[in-house]
């Protein structure tokens, strides 16, 4: 299947930036995602609202560029991820297309503790890397999608492997 227009634009912008700059940062990745202006209609082919409840949310790979991945995740009302980091991700972005409950955690002296609760409004984009620990969920009554881009400046595969 051909990747829809705005997702194709996102992939091209990431590839161009990596080729030109040699590496990306979470801030640069966020700028690219915002500039790509991904449309919900382009992500609908990847929607998985019929995912098993035990999976917590639907997850579909859109593109694997080796050193970066683009995914679409589907959230039904009440779906929540586990508390997690992002494996080997050195730069990444999550853009939400529904009002999202977002919980941020920190590790200090080998102990995980709650740091911050926020609500991300539709269209918001947040930076992520392998040190970022969080949980996301749909506390609304409507299903929605989120866009996830994870990349590495050093690995050429398994970017999100070793996520905890």
N, C-alpha and C positions, 0 to 999 in steps of 0.2 A: 504494500500500500504506500502511496505517496504521502509524505508528511504534509498536513495542511499548511496554508500560507503563513500565518503568524508564527507557528512553531518552526517552520522552515527558516523564517527570517531570524528567529532566536538562535537556531543552530548555526547559521551562517555568521551571525555577529560574534558568537563565541569563538568559532573557528578562526575568523579574521583577527580577532583580538589576540588569541593565543599565538598565531603566526607572526603578527606585528610586534607584540610585546614580549613574547616568550613565556609569559606566565600571567596568571590572574590573581587578584585578591578578592576577598568577599565584597568589598566596596565596588570594585570594577564589575564584578559579576552582577551585583544588584543594579548598577547603572545600565548594563546590557539588557537585563530582563525587563526593566521599566521601558527602555527604548524600543524593545521588540514589540511591545503592545499586544501581547498574546490575548486572543479572543476566546471566550468560553465556547463559542460555536466550533472553533477549531479543535478544542479538547474533547468534545462530546463523543467522538469515535472511540476514545480511550476510557470513557466512563464505565465504572463497574459498580453500580449501586446494588447489584444482586450478590455481592460478595458474602461469603459465610460470616456469620456473627463473630466467630472466634478469630477471624482475621483482623478485626477491629476497624478496618477501612479497606476500600478497593485500591489496588496498586497496579498500574500498567506502565511498562517501559515504552517510551516514545522513540528514544534514540540512545544508542550506546556509541559514543565517539572514542572509546578506549580510555582517554584521560578525563572524560566527563560523561554524565548521564542526564537525560531529561526524562522525567516521569510525571504522570498525572495520577492524582489520588482522588478517590471518591468518598465522600463523607455523608452518611445518613444521619438523621437526628439521633443523638446519643452515642455516635461513634467517637472513640477516643484512642489515641495511640498509647503505647506504653511510654514510660519515661525512657529517653534514649539519647545517645550522641549519634554521630554520623560517620563512624568508622575512620577511614583514611581521608575523608574529605578535607581538603585544605581551603577550598572556596566553594561557596554555594549560596543559593537563594531559595526561599519558599515564598511564593506569591499566593495569596488566598483570594477566592472568588465567592466567599460567603463570610458572614461575621463569625470569627473563629476564637474560641477560648484557648488561650496560650499561657502555659505555666513554664517558668524558667527555674532551673535548679543550679546549684553550685556544689563543688566538692572542695572540702577543706579538711586537712588532716585525715584523709581517706574516708570522710563521712559525707554522704549526700544530704543536702538540705534544701528546702524551698527558698527561693530568692525573690520571685516576683510573679504576679498574676496580671495579665492584660487581656484585653479583647481587641483583636485585629479586625478592622473593618474591611469589607470587600474591596479588593484592589491593593491592599497593603502588601508590601514585600519586605521580608526580613533576611538579614545576612546570617549564614551558618558556616561553621567549620567543625573540625573534629573535637574541639574543646567545648562546644556549645551543647548543653544538656537541656532538653525540654520535653514537653508533652503538649499535644494539640488535640482539640476535639470540637465536635459540633454540638453546641448547647442550644441550637435553634430548632425550629420545627420544620425547616426546609433542608433538603439535600443540597450539596454544593461540591465543587471541585477545587483542588489546589494544584499548583504547578511547582515541581521540585527540580532544581538543577544542582548537581553535586559534581565537583571536579577536583583534580589533583595536579599539581605542577611536577610531581615526581613519579607517580604510578601511571601505568598505561592500561590498567584493568582492575576490576574489583574495588572500585572507589568506596563503596559503602560496606565492603566486607569488614569484619571485626567491629561492627557497631555493637554497642553495649547498652 
